[in-house]
Amino acid sequence: MTDTRTKEKDLSLIEIEETITEVIKKCYTCGKCTSGCPMAEEMDFPPSTLVKRLSIGDIEKMLRSNTIWLCSSCQTCYSRCPFAVNIPHIIDLMKEYANKEDITEKEKATKLFHNIFLSNIKESGRIHELGLIGRWKVLSGKWFTDLKLGKKMFLKGKLSPFPEKIKARDEVKKFFDLSKKKRDK
């Protein structure tokens, strides 16, 4: 780790390292997490390999891999683990850190989707699919992918032109603000 990082930035990496240390104590690399992961074949490092690489201190390489951005947080690895190793939590921490530090060499479109998704929830309290996809298409430059499917979904009423209003929208914003304050400490 270089000396140029501020204490604020180090805190996130320290939290990741502390969590990894706890995971290493539990994991014996049985591979059940990877065998159940729906995204394992697409990942540079499937869940069991990720944990093993983290255990030998290869955090920087894992942060630069596509693994953290392809994980769908489905919790399958966690539910299959005989020792309840919470790999999705580690990946979420790594994703937050990589996002904050702008460490993304792969899966830039997925990172963009992740950020738009969270922004969409923060703004309206829930996902507005048409707004989410529309914003992603404009910002990613992928204008014509899935065009036929989008049209079909819209015509069947699956994509509403207007976001649904929720009653507790302010509560959702408070949650995001509280989370940001906690991260910035």
Secondary structure, 3 states (H helix, E strand, C coil): CCCCCCHHHHHHHHHHHHHHHHHHHHCCCCCHHHHHCCCHHHCCCCHHHHHHHHHCCCHHHHHCCCHHHHCCCCCHHHHHCCCCCCHHHHHHHHHHHHHHHCCCCCCHHHHHHHHHHHHHHHHHCCCCHHHHHHHHHHHHCCCCCCHHHHHHHHHCCCCCCCCCCCCCHHHHHHHHHHHHHHHHC
